[in-house]
Amino acid sequence: MGGLDPPVARRIVGKLEQAVGNPDRYFRRLAASEDYKLRVGDYRLLAILSHETKTVFVERVDHRSRVYERGR
């Protein structure tokens, strides 16, 4: 998270730590995709959830205006 301001990065990590305990409560599935999103203020985390292994794999963290752009 080198490109994020430290307070924003701390907020994202804190929310992610909360979410891994009960991912179905915090993550929402993206339409027409296997990915899930987690909202943290103006930022979004795109992730893959594996319910079998209870794993959250974060693919991308970015501002909401850029995170859904294809090919990035």
C-alpha positions in Angstrom: 0.0 0.0 0.0 2.9 2.3 -0.8 0.8 4.7 -2.8 -1.9 5.4 -0.1 -1.7 8.0 2.6 -0.9 6.3 5.9 -4.3 7.2 7.6 -6.2 5.7 4.6 -4.0 2.6 4.6 -4.6 2.1 8.3 -8.3 2.4 7.8 -8.3 -0.1 4.9 -6.2 -2.7 6.9 -8.5 -2.2 9.9 -11.6 -2.8 7.8 -10.0 -5.9 6.2 -9.1 -7.3 9.5 -12.8 -7.0 10.6 -14.1 -8.4 7.3 -12.0 -11.6 7.3 -13.9 -12.8 10.4 -17.2 -12.7 8.5 -16.6 -11.9 4.8 -20.2 -12.5 3.8 -21.2 -9.5 6.0 -18.7 -7.1 4.5 -18.0 -8.1 0.9 -20.5 -7.7 -1.9 -20.3 -9.7 -5.1 -19.6 -7.8 -8.4 -22.2 -8.2 -11.1 -21.2 -10.8 -13.8 -17.9 -11.5 -12.0 -16.4 -13.9 -9.5 -14.8 -11.0 -7.6 -16.1 -9.3 -4.5 -15.8 -5.7 -3.3 -15.2 -4.2 0.1 -16.0 -0.5 0.6 -13.8 1.6 2.8 -14.8 5.2 2.4 -13.9 6.3 -1.1 -11.7 3.3 -1.7 -12.6 -0.2 -2.8 -10.8 -3.6 -2.4 -11.5 -6.2 -5.1 -11.0 -9.7 -3.8 -11.6 -13.3 -4.4 -13.3 -15.2 -1.6 -12.8 -18.9 -1.1 -15.4 -20.2 1.2 -13.9 -23.7 1.2 -10.5 -22.7 2.4 -11.8 -19.5 4.2 -9.3 -17.4 2.3 -9.6 -13.8 1.2 -7.2 -12.9 -1.7 -7.1 -9.1 -2.3 -6.4 -8.4 -6.0 -6.7 -4.7 -6.0 -7.0 -1.6 -3.8 -7.8 1.7 -5.4 -10.0 4.8 -5.4 -13.6 4.1 -6.4 -13.2 6.2 -9.5 -10.5 4.0 -10.9 -10.9 0.5 -9.3 -13.4 -0.9 -11.8 -11.5 0.1 -15.0 -10.7 -2.9 -17.1 -7.2 -3.7 -18.2 -5.4 -2.1 -15.2 
